Amino acid sequence: MRLGDLVYMNPWWEGKEDYHVKRWREQKIHWWPKWTDELSLEPFSLNFVLGPRQVGKTTGIKLLIKELLKENPPESILYVNVEILPDHRELASLLREFEGMKKREGIKTGYIFLDEVTSLDGWWRGLKPLIDAGMLENDVVTVTGSSSLRVKRDIEMFPGRRGEGKTLEVMPLSFAEYAEVMGLKRPELHREKTLGLFEEYLKTGGFPGSINGLPMEDLLGAYIGEFVRFGKSLEIARETFYALIQSAPSATSFRALAGMTSGYSYKVVQDYIEFFRELYIIGIAYLREGNRVLYKREKKFFFRDPLLARLFSAWSGAELREDALYEWLVQEHLHRKFGEVYYYRNSYEVDAIAGNLKVEVKAGKAHRRYPRNVIVLEREDVPFFLLELWEG
């Protein structure tokens, strides 16, 4: 493959508008992805952008390219969807050819975007030797991936070789971000409108496509494609999701979940849940007692977006409980705010502990007393708590 074969991925070389930018512009509801402003654009930088499928990573990259084109020649920017490459040698060849083109055109700084690298085993072998040889010292390289653990493992292949580069995680919109996109201002003065928006958020989640009315099946198909790509059994995946959702919102163990399947071992179930974590579908709240985290005890599993919860409950045939959905939302928002979330259980249980916050979530009315330092959220309290959490 030659660089010329990638013109369709780099339409700005021919003075044409990019397809993703055009589609973004034509969407009824669209917003500027703020995470693009956090990337380092100073050479040399090696940036990593991680996040789930269809969360808007590619569109964000293309919008950034649109901005870069205002002050840089089209030939200074290379975008490669790594999914099309057969091996890392092809990647290295394209990058060397790009450097040659830059030299011929008298371009000093190049901007290289490598999208969805997790689809190519050993992709880093095509990049690292060029960095080590100093070939990219005047460039900015941005790499995206949809599998957190795999890319984080690959990042370790570049010790001391990232320059000014940043690592960012791009997630579906939080409820506060969703409310902002929908134009909600001063929610405390518009209680009914806030509650109405929250009901919509429970249905669409924070994915750009679902917010714009695209079929949920598109997102589900993208995840099933990932399961197949990484050699996972759809039957085991389906049964694991069923067990996770049916057991929620109670704390549970891998062994207990395995007992709800057709005889799969707890090791198999644990492997699948770790895989779901890699794909940003599932998070885990571990039991914490004081400063001690009990990693081997029962865990609370939570979905990282309400749409993902709906998709996989429908796909697995499990009944999605409202109290579980509300608890998951609180756990996920606390996780994003503090980087970790736990739960506590003694004579009473606290669903989510993060920072200095202890939060118990009730879909209905709370029927028991909790210590004064525990925030007890009833159904209509949840959206306002999420908004305040994001602003705080």
C-alpha positions as CSV (number, residue, x, y, z in Angstrom):
1,M,0.0,0.0,0.0
2,R,1.3,3.5,-0.9
3,L,0.5,6.8,0.6
4,G,-1.6,7.7,-2.5
5,D,-3.9,4.9,-1.7
6,L,-5.0,6.8,1.5
7,V,-6.4,9.8,-0.3
8,Y,-9.9,8.7,0.5
9,M,-9.0,8.8,4.2
10,N,-7.4,12.2,3.8
11,P,-9.7,14.2,1.5
12,W,-8.1,17.5,2.5
13,W,-5.2,16.6,0.3
14,E,-7.6,17.2,-2.6
15,G,-9.3,20.2,-1.1
16,K,-12.5,18.2,-0.2
17,E,-14.5,18.1,3.0
18,D,-14.1,15.1,5.3
19,Y,-17.1,12.8,5.6
20,H,-17.1,12.8,9.4
21,V,-17.0,16.6,9.6
22,K,-19.9,16.8,7.1
23,R,-22.0,14.3,9.0
24,W,-21.2,16.1,12.3
25,R,-22.3,19.4,10.9
26,E,-25.5,18.0,9.5
27,Q,-26.6,16.4,12.8
28,K,-29.5,18.1,14.6
29,I,-27.7,17.9,18.0
30,H,-23.9,18.3,17.9
31,W,-21.2,19.8,20.1
32,W,-17.6,20.6,20.1
33,P,-15.6,17.7,21.8
34,K,-13.8,19.6,24.5
35,W,-11.2,16.8,25.0
36,T,-9.6,17.8,21.7
37,D,-8.5,21.1,23.3
38,E,-6.5,19.0,25.9
39,L,-4.3,17.2,23.4
40,S,-0.7,18.4,23.1
41,L,0.1,19.8,19.6
42,E,3.7,20.7,20.4
43,P,6.3,18.6,18.6
44,F,7.4,16.0,19.7
45,S,4.2,14.7,21.2
46,L,2.8,11.2,21.3
47,N,-0.9,11.4,22.5
48,F,-3.2,8.5,23.4
49,V,-7.0,8.9,23.2
50,L,-8.9,6.0,24.7
51,G,-12.6,5.3,24.9
52,P,-15.5,3.1,23.9
53,R,-16.6,2.5,20.4
54,Q,-18.8,5.2,18.7
55,V,-18.2,7.7,21.5
56,G,-16.9,10.2,19.0
57,K,-13.2,9.7,19.0
58,T,-12.8,9.7,15.2
59,T,-15.2,12.6,14.7
60,G,-13.2,14.6,17.4
61,I,-10.0,13.9,15.5
62,K,-11.5,15.0,12.2
63,L,-12.8,18.2,13.8
64,L,-9.3,18.9,15.2
65,I,-7.8,18.3,11.7
66,K,-10.3,20.8,10.3
67,E,-8.9,23.4,12.8
68,L,-5.3,22.5,12.0
69,L,-5.9,23.0,8.3
70,K,-6.6,26.7,9.0
71,E,-2.9,27.2,9.7
72,N,-1.1,24.2,8.2
73,P,-0.8,22.8,4.6
74,P,-3.0,19.8,3.9
75,E,0.1,17.6,3.2
76,S,1.2,18.1,6.8
77,I,-1.7,16.0,8.1
78,L,-1.9,12.2,7.9
79,Y,-4.9,10.2,9.1
80,V,-4.8,6.4,9.0
81,N,-7.5,4.0,10.1
82,V,-5.2,1.2,11.2
83,E,-8.0,-1.4,10.8
84,I,-7.2,-1.6,7.1
85,L,-3.5,-2.4,7.6
86,P,-2.4,-6.1,7.4
87,D,0.6,-5.7,9.7
88,H,2.9,-3.2,11.5
89,R,5.4,-3.2,8.6
90,E,2.8,-1.6,6.4
91,L,2.3,1.1,9.1
92,A,6.0,1.8,9.3
93,S,6.2,2.0,5.5
94,L,3.4,4.5,5.3
95,L,4.9,6.7,8.0
96,R,8.3,6.7,6.3
97,E,6.7,7.7,3.0
98,F,4.8,10.5,4.8
99,E,8.1,11.8,6.2
100,G,9.5,11.7,2.7
101,M,6.6,13.7,1.3
102,K,7.0,16.3,4.1
103,K,10.6,16.7,3.2
104,R,9.8,17.2,-0.5
105,E,7.1,19.7,0.3
106,G,9.4,21.6,2.7
107,I,7.0,20.9,5.7
108,K,8.7,20.9,9.1
109,T,5.9,19.8,11.4
110,G,3.6,16.9,10.7
111,Y,0.4,15.8,12.4
112,I,-0.1,12.0,12.4
113,F,-3.4,10.4,13.5
114,L,-3.5,6.6,13.9
115,D,-7.1,5.6,14.6
116,E,-8.3,2.3,16.3
117,V,-4.8,0.8,16.8
118,T,-6.3,-2.0,19.0
119,S,-7.4,-3.7,15.7
120,L,-3.8,-4.4,14.7
121,D,-1.6,-6.7,16.8
122,G,1.8,-5.2,17.5
123,W,0.9,-1.9,15.9
124,W,3.5,-0.1,18.1
125,R,6.3,-2.0,16.2
126,G,5.5,0.2,13.2
127,L,5.9,3.4,15.2
128,K,8.5,2.9,17.9
129,P,11.6,2.3,15.7
130,L,10.8,5.6,13.9
131,I,10.6,7.5,17.1
132,D,13.8,5.9,18.4
133,A,15.5,6.9,15.1
134,G,14.4,10.5,15.6
135,M,12.4,10.5,12.3
136,L,9.3,12.0,14.0
137,E,11.0,14.5,16.3
138,N,9.2,17.4,14.6
139,D,5.8,15.7,14.5
140,V,2.7,15.3,16.7
141,V,1.4,11.7,16.8
142,T,-2.1,10.9,18.2
143,V,-3.2,7.3,18.7
144,T,-6.7,6.2,19.5
145,G,-8.0,2.9,20.7
146,S,-11.2,1.3,22.1
147,S,-9.7,-1.3,24.4
148,S,-8.3,0.3,27.6
149,L,-6.1,-2.5,28.9
150,R,-4.5,-3.3,25.5
151,V,-3.6,0.3,24.7
152,K,-2.4,1.0,28.3
153,R,-0.2,-2.1,27.9
154,D,1.1,-0.8,24.6
155,I,1.7,2.7,26.1
156,E,4.3,1.0,28.3
157,M,6.3,0.3,25.1
158,F,7.1,4.0,24.8
159,P,8.9,4.8,28.1
160,G,10.5,8.3,27.9
161,R,9.5,8.5,24.2
162,R,6.3,10.5,24.4
163,G,7.6,14.0,24.6
164,E,4.8,16.4,25.5
165,G,2.1,13.8,24.8
166,K,-1.0,13.3,26.9
167,T,-3.3,10.3,27.6
168,L,-7.0,11.1,27.5
169,E,-10.1,9.0,28.1
170,V,-13.2,9.9,26.1
171,M,-16.4,8.7,27.6
172,P,-20.1,9.1,26.7
173,L,-21.5,12.4,28.0
174,S,-22.2,12.6,31.7
175,F,-25.7,13.8,32.6
176,A,-24.3,17.3,33.3
177,E,-22.6,17.4,29.8
178,Y,-25.8,16.1,28.3
179,A,-27.9,18.8,30.0
180,E,-25.5,21.4,28.8
181,V,-25.7,20.1,25.2
182,M,-29.5,20.3,25.5
183,G,-29.3,23.9,26.5
184,L,-30.4,23.4,30.1
185,K,-29.4,26.4,32.3
186,R,-29.9,26.7,36.0
187,P,-31.6,23.3,36.5
188,E,-32.6,24.2,40.1
189,L,-35.1,26.7,38.6
190,H,-36.4,24.2,36.0
191,R,-37.1,21.0,38.0
192,E,-39.6,19.5,35.7
193,K,-37.5,20.1,32.6
194,T,-34.5,18.6,34.4
195,L,-36.4,15.5,35.3
196,G,-37.7,15.2,31.7
197,L,-34.2,15.5,30.3
198,F,-33.0,12.9,32.8
199,E,-35.7,10.4,31.5
200,E,-34.4,11.0,28.0
201,Y,-30.8,10.5,29.1
202,L,-31.7,7.2,30.7
203,K,-32.9,6.1,27.2
204,T,-30.1,7.5,25.0
205,G,-27.1,7.6,27.3
206,G,-24.3,9.9,26.3
207,F,-23.5,8.5,22.8
208,P,-23.7,11.0,20.0
209,G,-25.4,8.6,17.6
210,S,-28.2,7.6,20.1
211,I,-28.7,11.3,21.1
212,N,-29.3,12.0,17.4
213,G,-31.8,9.1,17.0
214,L,-29.6,6.6,15.3
215,P,-30.7,2.9,15.9
216,M,-29.4,1.4,19.0
217,E,-28.6,-1.7,17.0
218,D,-25.7,0.1,15.4
219,L,-23.9,0.5,18.7
220,L,-24.7,-3.1,19.8
221,G,-23.4,-4.3,16.4
222,A,-20.1,-2.4,17.0
223,Y,-19.6,-4.2,20.4
224,I,-20.6,-7.6,19.1
225,G,-18.0,-7.0,16.3
226,E,-15.4,-6.4,19.0
227,F,-16.4,-9.6,20.8
228,V,-15.9,-11.6,17.6
229,R,-12.7,-9.7,16.7
230,F,-11.1,-10.8,20.0
231,G,-12.3,-14.4,19.8
232,K,-15.0,-14.2,22.4
233,S,-17.9,-16.6,22.4
234,L,-21.2,-14.7,21.9
235,E,-23.0,-17.4,24.0
236,I,-20.7,-16.9,27.0
237,A,-20.9,-13.1,26.6
238,R,-24.7,-13.2,26.6
239,E,-24.9,-15.5,29.6
240,T,-22.4,-13.4,31.5
241,F,-24.3,-10.2,30.9
242,Y,-27.5,-12.0,31.9
243,A,-25.9,-13.0,35.2
244,L,-24.5,-9.5,35.9
245,I,-27.9,-7.8,35.3
246,Q,-30.0,-10.3,37.1
247,S,-27.8,-10.1,40.2
248,A,-27.8,-6.3,40.3
249,P,-27.7,-4.2,42.3
250,S,-26.5,-6.6,44.9
251,A,-22.8,-7.2,45.5
252,T,-21.8,-10.6,44.1
253,S,-18.8,-12.8,43.2
254,F,-17.4,-14.4,40.1
255,R,-18.4,-17.8,41.5
256,A,-21.9,-16.7,42.1
257,L,-22.2,-15.3,38.6
258,A,-20.8,-18.5,37.1
259,G,-23.5,-20.4,39.0
260,M,-26.1,-18.5,37.0
261,T,-24.7,-19.6,33.7
262,S,-24.8,-23.0,31.8
263,G,-21.9,-24.4,33.8
264,Y,-19.1,-22.1,32.8
265,S,-16.3,-21.8,35.4
266,Y,-15.8,-18.7,37.5
267,K,-12.4,-18.2,35.7
268,V,-14.2,-18.0,32.3
269,V,-16.8,-15.5,33.7
270,Q,-14.0,-13.5,35.3
271,D,-12.1,-13.4,32.0
272,Y,-15.2,-12.1,30.2
273,I,-16.0,-9.4,32.8
274,E,-12.4,-8.2,32.6
275,F,-12.8,-8.0,28.8
276,F,-16.0,-6.0,29.2
277,R,-14.0,-3.6,31.5
278,E,-11.4,-3.2,28.7
279,L,-14.1,-2.1,26.3
280,Y,-15.5,0.4,28.8
281,I,-18.8,-1.4,29.2
282,I,-18.5,-2.5,32.8
283,G,-16.9,-0.9,35.9
284,I,-16.3,-2.5,39.3
285,A,-16.8,-1.0,42.8
286,Y,-14.8,-3.0,45.4
287,L,-15.7,-3.4,49.0
288,R,-13.8,-0.9,51.2
289,E,-13.5,-1.0,55.0
290,G,-11.7,2.1,56.3
291,N,-8.6,2.5,54.2
292,R,-8.5,-1.2,53.3
293,V,-9.9,-2.4,49.9
294,L,-11.0,-6.0,49.9
295,Y,-10.4,-7.0,46.2
296,K,-11.3,-10.7,46.7
297,R,-14.7,-10.1,48.4
298,E,-18.0,-9.6,46.6
299,K,-18.1,-6.8,44.1
300,K,-20.6,-4.4,42.7
301,F,-20.5,-4.3,38.9
302,F,-21.9,-1.3,37.1
303,F,-22.6,-0.3,33.5
304,R,-20.7,2.8,32.4
305,D,-23.6,4.3,30.5
306,P,-27.4,3.8,30.7
307,L,-27.7,3.0,27.0
308,L,-25.1,0.2,27.4
309,A,-27.2,-1.2,30.3
310,R,-30.3,-1.2,28.1
311,L,-28.5,-2.7,25.1
312,F,-27.1,-5.6,27.0
313,S,-30.1,-6.3,29.1
314,A,-32.2,-6.6,25.9
315,W,-29.5,-8.7,24.2
316,S,-29.1,-11.1,27.1
317,G,-32.8,-11.3,27.9
318,A,-32.2,-10.0,31.5
319,E,-34.7,-7.7,33.2
320,L,-33.2,-4.2,33.8
321,R,-34.2,-3.0,37.3
322,E,-34.7,0.7,37.8
323,D,-33.0,0.7,41.2
324,A,-29.9,-0.9,39.6
325,L,-29.8,1.6,36.7
326,Y,-29.9,4.6,39.2
327,E,-27.2,3.1,41.3
328,W,-25.0,2.4,38.3
329,L,-25.4,6.0,37.2
330,V,-24.2,7.3,40.6
331,Q,-21.3,4.9,40.7
332,E,-20.2,5.8,37.2
333,H,-20.4,9.5,37.8
334,L,-18.4,9.2,41.1
335,H,-15.9,7.0,39.3
336,R,-15.4,9.7,36.6
337,K,-15.1,12.5,39.2
338,F,-12.7,10.7,41.6
339,G,-11.1,8.0,39.4
340,E,-12.3,5.2,41.7
341,V,-15.5,4.1,43.5
342,Y,-16.1,1.6,46.3
343,Y,-19.0,0.3,48.4
344,Y,-19.3,-0.4,52.1
345,R,-21.2,-3.1,54.0
346,N,-21.6,-3.6,57.7
347,S,-24.8,-3.4,59.7
348,Y,-25.9,-1.2,56.8
349,E,-24.8,-0.9,53.2
350,V,-23.6,2.1,51.3
351,D,-23.8,1.7,47.5
352,A,-21.0,4.1,46.5
353,I,-18.0,5.7,48.3
354,A,-15.6,8.0,46.6
355,G,-13.5,10.9,47.9
356,N,-15.3,12.1,51.0
357,L,-18.7,11.1,49.7
358,K,-20.9,8.2,50.9
359,V,-24.0,7.7,48.8
360,E,-26.9,5.3,49.1
361,V,-29.3,5.2,46.2
362,K,-33.0,4.3,46.6
363,A,-35.4,4.1,43.6
364,G,-38.3,4.6,46.0
365,K,-38.5,6.1,49.5
366,A,-35.8,5.3,52.0
367,H,-37.3,3.2,54.8
368,R,-34.4,3.1,57.2
369,R,-32.1,5.6,58.9
370,Y,-28.5,5.9,57.8
371,P,-25.6,7.7,59.5
372,R,-25.7,11.5,59.1
373,N,-22.6,11.4,56.8
374,V,-24.4,9.2,54.2
375,I,-26.2,11.0,51.4
376,V,-29.5,9.1,50.7
377,L,-30.8,9.7,47.2
378,E,-34.4,8.9,46.2
379,R,-35.4,8.6,42.6
380,E,-36.0,12.3,41.9
381,D,-32.8,13.3,43.8
382,V,-30.5,11.5,41.4
383,P,-30.3,13.9,38.5
384,F,-29.7,16.9,40.7
385,F,-27.0,15.0,42.6
386,L,-25.3,14.2,39.3
387,L,-25.4,17.8,38.2
388,E,-24.0,19.1,41.5
389,L,-21.3,16.5,41.5
390,W,-20.1,17.6,38.1
391,E,-20.1,21.3,39.0
392,G,-18.4,20.8,42.4
